[in-house]
Amino acid sequence: MKDRLLDVLKGAVEVNLRYSSIALNLSKEYIKEFDRTLRDGAAVKPEPNSEPAPETRPASARRQPILLVGQLDEEAGGAFVLNNTSESELNVSLTVQGELDPDQVHLVPAAFVLAAGASAFVRLKITLTGALEENRDYSGAVFAPGLSAQAIAFVVRRLPGEGMAKPAKKGKASAKRATG
C-alpha cells in the first residue's frame, strides 16, 4: 500500500512538473514575441486620415516640447500648428494642464473652428513672474480634444536675471600675451 501511494504521489508530482515546465516555456515564448514586436516598432494601425499616437511614432517623428524661456518679467512665447485631418469641421477648445496655473498660460486663439483639412497656428505665451523659480523647468501641455494631436508639451524656464554668462569678445591677443 505504501509503495502504491508513493507511485501515485510521484506521478502527481511528475505531471505537475510537466505542466509547470510547459507553462513557463509558453510564458517565455510570449515575452520573447512581445519584446520582438516592441523592438520592431510594430504598432496599432492608425485610423485613416489620422496621425499615429505620439507613443507609437518613431522617436524622430515625435513632437519635441516647446521651450518658453526668459528672464524675470519677460513674456516668453512659442507657437505650434494644429491640423484637422478629418473630413469634417471641428470646434476646437484648447485647455492647459501641468505644473503652472492654467491662468498664467495664454493661448491665442484658445478656441476656434477648424475646417476639414485645414491648419491653425496657436501662440503660447507666459509672463515669467517671481513666482517661478530660477533655473527650474515647469512642464505642461496644451490639449486639443477631437484632434489627432491630443497634447502639445511645453517647458517653461525662468533664467537668472543677474550674473548670466556673457559671450566672450572676439579680439586680437595683446602683445604681452603673444610674447610672454
C-alpha positions as CSV (number, residue, x, y, z in Angstrom):
1,M,0.0,0.0,0.0
2,K,2.8,2.3,0.9
3,D,4.5,1.7,-2.5
4,R,1.3,2.4,-4.4
5,L,0.8,5.6,-2.5
6,L,4.4,6.7,-3.3
7,D,3.9,5.8,-7.0
8,V,0.7,7.9,-7.1
9,L,2.4,10.8,-5.4
10,K,5.4,10.6,-7.7
11,G,3.1,10.5,-10.7
12,A,1.2,13.6,-9.5
13,V,4.5,15.5,-8.9
14,E,5.7,14.5,-12.4
15,V,2.5,15.7,-14.0
16,N,2.7,19.0,-12.0
17,L,6.4,19.5,-13.1
18,R,5.5,18.9,-16.8
19,Y,2.6,21.3,-16.5
20,S,4.8,23.9,-14.9
21,S,7.5,23.4,-17.5
22,I,5.1,23.9,-20.4
23,A,3.5,26.9,-18.8
24,L,7.0,28.5,-18.2
25,N,8.0,27.8,-21.8
26,L,4.8,29.3,-23.2
27,S,5.4,32.4,-20.9
28,K,9.0,32.7,-22.1
29,E,8.0,32.5,-25.8
30,Y,5.2,35.0,-25.2
31,I,7.6,37.5,-23.6
32,K,10.2,37.0,-26.4
33,E,7.5,37.6,-29.1
34,F,6.2,40.7,-27.2
35,D,9.7,42.1,-26.9
36,R,10.4,41.5,-30.6
37,T,7.1,43.2,-31.5
38,L,8.1,46.3,-29.4
39,R,11.6,46.4,-30.8
40,D,10.4,46.1,-34.5
41,G,8.2,49.1,-33.9
42,A,5.0,47.3,-34.7
43,A,2.1,49.4,-33.6
44,V,-1.6,49.5,-33.7
45,K,-2.8,50.5,-37.2
46,P,-3.9,54.2,-37.1
47,E,-7.3,55.2,-38.3
48,P,-7.4,56.5,-41.8
49,N,-6.6,60.2,-42.1
50,S,-5.1,60.5,-38.6
51,E,-1.6,60.7,-37.2
52,P,-0.3,57.9,-35.1
53,A,-0.4,58.4,-31.4
54,P,2.8,60.1,-30.1
55,E,3.9,57.0,-28.2
56,T,3.7,54.8,-31.4
57,R,5.5,57.3,-33.7
58,P,9.2,56.8,-34.1
59,A,11.3,58.9,-31.7
60,S,12.4,61.2,-34.6
61,A,8.8,61.9,-35.5
62,R,7.5,62.8,-32.0
63,R,7.0,66.4,-31.3
64,Q,9.6,67.9,-29.0
65,P,8.3,70.1,-26.2
66,I,8.0,73.8,-26.9
67,L,10.6,75.7,-24.8
68,L,9.4,79.0,-23.3
69,V,12.5,80.7,-21.8
70,G,13.2,84.2,-20.5
71,Q,14.1,86.3,-17.5
72,L,12.0,87.9,-14.8
73,D,9.0,89.9,-16.0
74,E,9.7,89.0,-19.7
75,E,7.0,87.3,-21.8
76,A,8.2,84.1,-23.3
77,G,6.4,82.8,-26.3
78,G,6.2,80.0,-28.8
79,A,3.8,78.6,-31.3
80,F,2.5,75.3,-32.7
81,V,0.4,74.1,-35.6
82,L,-2.8,72.0,-35.3
83,N,-4.1,70.1,-38.3
84,N,-7.6,68.9,-38.9
85,T,-7.0,65.6,-40.8
86,S,-10.7,64.6,-40.6
87,E,-13.3,65.1,-43.2
88,S,-15.5,67.4,-41.0
89,E,-15.2,70.8,-39.5
90,L,-14.2,70.8,-35.8
91,N,-14.8,73.2,-32.9
92,V,-11.6,73.3,-31.0
93,S,-11.4,74.5,-27.4
94,L,-7.8,74.3,-26.0
95,T,-7.0,73.5,-22.4
96,V,-3.8,73.8,-20.4
97,Q,-2.6,71.4,-17.8
98,G,0.6,70.9,-15.9
99,E,2.7,72.4,-13.1
100,L,1.7,76.0,-13.8
101,D,-1.6,77.7,-13.0
102,P,-3.6,77.5,-16.3
103,D,-4.5,81.2,-15.9
104,Q,-0.7,82.1,-16.3
105,V,-0.5,80.4,-19.8
106,H,-2.2,82.4,-22.6
107,L,-3.2,80.7,-25.8
108,V,-4.0,82.8,-28.9
109,P,-6.6,81.7,-30.0
110,A,-7.8,79.5,-27.2
111,A,-11.0,78.4,-29.1
112,F,-11.6,78.3,-32.9
113,V,-13.3,76.4,-35.7
114,L,-11.0,74.4,-37.9
115,A,-12.3,73.4,-41.3
116,A,-11.8,69.9,-42.7
117,G,-8.2,69.5,-43.9
118,A,-7.2,73.0,-42.5
119,S,-4.4,74.0,-40.2
120,A,-4.3,76.6,-37.5
121,F,-1.3,78.3,-35.7
122,V,-1.7,78.8,-32.0
123,R,0.6,81.1,-30.0
124,L,1.6,80.1,-26.5
125,K,2.6,82.9,-24.1
126,I,3.6,83.2,-20.4
127,T,4.9,86.1,-18.3
128,L,7.8,85.0,-16.2
129,T,7.0,86.2,-12.7
130,G,8.8,86.0,-9.4
131,A,6.5,83.0,-8.6
132,L,8.7,80.9,-10.9
133,E,12.0,79.7,-9.5
134,E,15.1,80.5,-11.5
135,N,16.6,77.6,-13.5
136,R,13.7,75.3,-12.8
137,D,11.7,73.6,-15.5
138,Y,7.9,73.7,-15.3
139,S,6.2,71.3,-17.6
140,G,2.8,71.5,-19.1
141,A,0.7,70.5,-22.1
142,V,-1.9,72.0,-24.3
143,F,-4.8,69.6,-25.0
144,A,-6.9,69.8,-28.2
145,P,-9.7,67.3,-27.7
146,G,-11.0,66.0,-31.0
147,L,-7.8,66.4,-32.9
148,S,-5.3,63.6,-33.5
149,A,-2.5,65.6,-31.9
150,Q,-4.1,65.4,-28.5
151,A,-1.3,67.1,-26.4
152,I,1.4,69.6,-27.2
153,A,4.0,69.6,-24.5
154,F,5.8,72.7,-23.3
155,V,8.5,73.5,-20.8
156,V,8.9,76.9,-19.1
157,R,12.2,78.1,-17.5
158,R,13.0,81.4,-15.9
159,L,16.6,82.3,-16.4
160,P,18.6,84.1,-13.8
161,G,18.5,87.9,-14.3
162,E,21.9,88.7,-12.9
163,G,25.2,87.0,-13.4
164,M,24.4,85.3,-16.6
165,A,27.5,84.3,-18.6
166,K,28.2,86.9,-21.3
167,P,29.6,85.9,-24.7
168,A,33.4,86.3,-24.9
169,K,34.5,89.3,-27.0
170,K,36.4,88.4,-30.1
171,G,39.6,90.4,-30.5
172,K,43.3,90.3,-31.1
173,A,45.6,88.9,-28.5
174,S,47.6,91.5,-26.6
175,A,51.3,92.0,-27.3
176,K,52.1,90.8,-23.7
177,R,50.3,87.5,-24.2
178,A,51.8,86.9,-27.6
179,T,55.4,87.5,-26.4
180,G,55.1,86.5,-22.8
